[in-house]
């Protein structure tokens, strides 16, 4: 009886096992998202928003503290990032970030907000032009 129970537990664990898809990150591809951190300051817990622009291929990242998670802060952070980088990544993934896109079209393609498009056009010496942006759900990529 004991071996039967052990066998069934092993079978059930295999059925519940999570599967993951390996994500490939080509050079020059960036991911953008906000995150929230809490910092102890003067014995009080303070909450801050950070705009994170990461490059998974190289594990590099740019992080910008922002007062809020809204379109104005997003655009200012992206402008600072592009200026600091001296260009625009070939592709940017926005993980369910409404501040970045107008609406989602079929196939998850989403046109950038006018503010983001204006920032991209205003940058001197940009190496690549971002044609469109991607908005994804956690763990999914729309192509």
C-alpha positions in Angstrom: 0.0 0.0 0.0 2.8 2.4 0.9 4.5 2.0 -2.5 1.1 2.6 -4.3 0.6 5.9 -2.4 4.2 6.9 -3.2 3.6 6.1 -6.9 0.4 8.1 -7.0 2.0 11.1 -5.3 4.8 11.1 -7.9 2.3 10.8 -10.8 0.2 13.7 -9.4 3.3 15.9 -9.0 4.2 15.3 -12.6 0.8 16.3 -13.8 0.9 19.5 -11.8 4.5 20.4 -12.8 4.8 23.8 -14.3 6.2 24.2 -17.8 8.1 27.2 -19.0 9.0 28.5 -22.4 12.6 29.6 -22.8 12.7 33.2 -23.9 15.4 34.3 -26.3 16.6 37.9 -26.1 18.5 39.1 -29.1 21.0 42.0 -28.6 19.4 45.4 -28.7 16.0 44.3 -27.5 14.7 46.1 -24.4 11.9 45.5 -21.9 10.2 48.4 -20.0 8.1 48.2 -16.9 7.4 50.0 -13.7 8.1 48.5 -10.4 7.4 49.6 -6.8 9.9 49.6 -4.0 9.6 50.5 -0.4 12.4 52.3 1.4 12.8 53.1 5.1 13.4 56.8 5.5 13.4 58.6 8.9 11.8 55.5 10.4 8.9 55.7 7.9 8.2 53.3 5.1 8.2 55.2 1.8 6.9 53.9 -1.5 8.6 54.8 -4.8 7.9 53.9 -8.4 10.8 53.0 -10.6 10.8 52.9 -14.4 13.1 50.0 -15.5 14.5 49.7 -19.0 16.3 46.4 -19.2 18.3 44.6 -21.8 18.0 40.9 -21.0 20.6 39.8 -23.5 23.4 41.6 -21.6 21.7 42.0 -18.2 22.1 45.8 -18.4 19.4 48.1 -17.2 18.6 51.8 -16.7 16.5 52.6 -13.7 14.7 55.9 -13.1 12.8 56.9 -9.9 9.5 58.5 -10.7 6.9 60.2 -8.5 4.0 58.2 -10.1 3.2 55.4 -12.6 1.5 57.5 -15.3 2.0 58.6 -18.9 3.8 61.8 -18.0 6.3 60.1 -15.8 6.7 57.2 -18.3 7.5 59.7 -21.2 10.0 61.7 -19.1 11.7 58.5 -18.0 11.9 57.1 -21.6 13.2 60.5 -22.8 16.0 60.4 -20.2 16.8 56.8 -21.0 17.1 57.3 -24.8 19.2 60.4 -24.3 21.5 58.6 -21.8 21.8 55.6 -24.2 22.4 57.8 -27.2 19.8 56.0 -29.3 16.7 53.8 -29.4 16.6 50.0 -29.1 15.6 48.0 -32.1 12.6 46.6 -30.3 11.0 47.4 -27.0 8.6 45.2 -25.1 6.2 46.9 -22.7 4.8 44.4 -20.2 1.1 45.4 -19.9 2.1 49.1 -19.6 -0.9 51.3 -20.5 1.2 54.5 -20.4 3.1 53.2 -23.5 0.4 52.3 -26.0 -2.9 53.6 -27.3 -4.7 50.3 -27.7 -4.0 46.7 -28.5 -4.7 45.6 -32.0 -5.1 42.1 -33.3 -2.0 40.1 -32.8 -1.0 42.2 -29.7 0.5 44.9 -31.9 -0.1 48.3 -30.4 0.7 51.8 -31.8 2.8 54.0 -29.5 1.2 57.0 -27.8 1.9 60.3 -29.6 4.1 61.5 -26.8 6.4 58.4 -27.1 6.4 58.8 -30.9 7.4 62.5 -30.6 10.3 61.6 -28.3 11.6 59.0 -30.7 11.4 61.5 -33.6 13.2 64.2 -31.6 16.3 62.2 -30.7 19.5 63.0 -32.6 21.8 60.2 -33.8 19.4 57.4 -33.0 20.7 54.2 -34.4 17.3 52.6 -35.1 13.7 53.8 -35.4 11.1 52.0 -33.4 8.3 51.2 -35.8 5.8 49.9 -33.2 5.8 48.7 -29.7 4.6 45.5 -28.1 2.3 45.2 -25.1 2.3 41.8 -23.6 0.8 39.9 -20.8 3.1 38.5 -18.1 5.1 35.7 -19.7 3.5 36.0 -23.2 4.9 37.6 -26.3 2.8 38.7 -29.2 4.5 38.5 -32.6 
